[in-house]
Amino acid sequence: MADSMSEMLRRDMQCEGLLECFHDLKAIDRDIFQLLQETDESLTVDEIAEQIDRERSTAYRAVQRLLQAGFIQKEQVNYEQGGYYHVYEARDASEVTDEMQRLLNDWYAKMGQLIGEFEEKYGDDPQPAAPAES
């Protein structure tokens, strides 16, 4: 179950907590993101799995979550004789930061709207409920 906002604010969070807070990512996702940030070259899922000492399928699921969240990017590499494979690398931190800031701004605006609706509904002078249509 997700923590309440007040619990999250009381907790001593690290910057990596943003991965979990914004995108509900897991510890393995954070490990892979950090690995890709620290690596100068793109890695295949097999190389990632080997580096983090996990099964390929586990690494693949984590890579897919990171891709979906926009933290990493995928590139197709073609073999000369036909066929291809994919490699992954971390996206530029400033791009990811900008996207998280936009998400936070959107969330803040939505929460402000909901707080206003709460005030209208439960404030000192609550508005009567609209009659049900027949």
C-alpha positions in Angstrom: 0.0 0.0 0.0 1.3 3.4 -0.9 2.5 5.8 1.8 0.5 8.9 2.6 2.0 12.2 1.5 2.6 13.2 5.1 4.5 9.9 5.7 6.6 10.5 2.6 7.5 14.0 3.7 8.5 12.8 7.2 10.7 10.1 5.7 14.4 10.9 4.9 14.2 10.3 1.2 17.1 10.1 -1.2 17.0 11.4 -4.7 16.7 7.8 -6.0 13.4 7.7 -4.2 12.0 9.8 -7.1 12.1 6.7 -9.3 9.8 5.0 -6.9 7.7 8.0 -6.0 7.0 9.2 -9.6 6.9 5.9 -11.4 6.5 3.1 -8.8 9.8 1.6 -9.8 11.5 -1.2 -7.7 14.9 -1.5 -6.2 16.2 -3.6 -9.1 15.0 -0.9 -11.5 17.0 1.7 -9.6 20.1 -0.6 -9.7 19.8 -1.0 -13.5 19.3 2.7 -14.0 22.4 3.4 -11.9 24.3 0.8 -13.8 23.4 2.3 -17.1 24.2 5.8 -15.8 27.7 4.7 -14.7 28.4 2.7 -17.9 29.9 4.5 -20.9 28.5 2.1 -23.4 25.0 0.7 -24.2 24.3 -2.8 -22.8 22.1 -5.7 -23.9 19.6 -7.3 -21.5 22.0 -10.2 -21.1 24.9 -7.9 -20.1 22.6 -6.1 -17.7 21.5 -9.4 -16.1 25.1 -10.5 -15.7 26.2 -7.2 -14.2 23.4 -7.2 -11.6 23.6 -11.0 -11.1 19.9 -11.7 -11.9 18.1 -13.9 -14.3 17.6 -12.5 -17.8 13.8 -12.5 -17.5 14.0 -10.4 -14.3 16.4 -7.9 -15.9 14.2 -7.7 -19.0 11.1 -6.9 -16.9 13.0 -4.2 -15.1 14.4 -2.7 -18.3 10.8 -2.6 -19.7 9.6 -0.7 -16.6 12.5 1.8 -17.0 11.7 2.2 -20.8 8.1 2.8 -20.1 8.9 5.4 -17.4 11.3 7.1 -19.8 14.5 6.7 -17.8 16.3 4.7 -20.4 16.3 4.4 -24.2 16.6 1.4 -26.6 18.5 1.2 -29.8 18.4 -1.5 -32.4 21.7 -2.8 -33.7 21.6 -4.7 -37.0 23.8 -7.7 -37.8 25.5 -7.5 -41.2 24.2 -11.0 -42.1 20.7 -10.1 -41.0 18.9 -10.0 -37.7 19.3 -7.5 -34.9 19.5 -7.0 -31.1 18.7 -4.2 -28.7 21.0 -2.2 -26.5 19.9 0.1 -23.7 21.4 3.3 -22.2 20.3 5.8 -19.6 18.7 9.0 -20.9 20.2 12.3 -20.3 19.6 13.2 -16.6 18.5 16.8 -17.5 15.8 15.5 -19.9 14.5 13.1 -17.2 14.6 15.9 -14.6 12.6 18.2 -16.9 9.9 15.5 -17.4 9.7 14.8 -13.6 9.3 18.6 -13.0 6.5 18.7 -15.6 4.8 15.7 -13.9 5.2 17.4 -10.5 3.7 20.6 -11.8 0.7 18.7 -13.4 0.2 16.8 -10.1 0.4 20.1 -8.1 -2.2 21.7 -10.3 -4.5 18.7 -10.0 -4.1 18.6 -6.2 -4.9 22.3 -6.1 -8.1 21.7 -8.1 -9.1 18.8 -5.8 -8.5 20.9 -2.7 -10.7 23.6 -4.1 -13.4 21.0 -4.8 -13.0 19.7 -1.2 -13.5 23.2 0.1 -16.6 23.8 -2.0 -18.1 20.5 -0.8 -17.1 20.5 2.9 -16.4 24.2 3.7 -18.4 26.3 6.2 -21.0 27.0 3.5 -21.3 23.6 1.7 -23.2 23.7 -1.5 -26.4 21.5 -1.5 -26.0 18.3 -3.6 -27.4 18.6 -7.0 -30.8 16.7 -7.4 -30.6 13.4 -9.2 -31.9 13.5 -12.7 -34.9 11.3 -13.5 
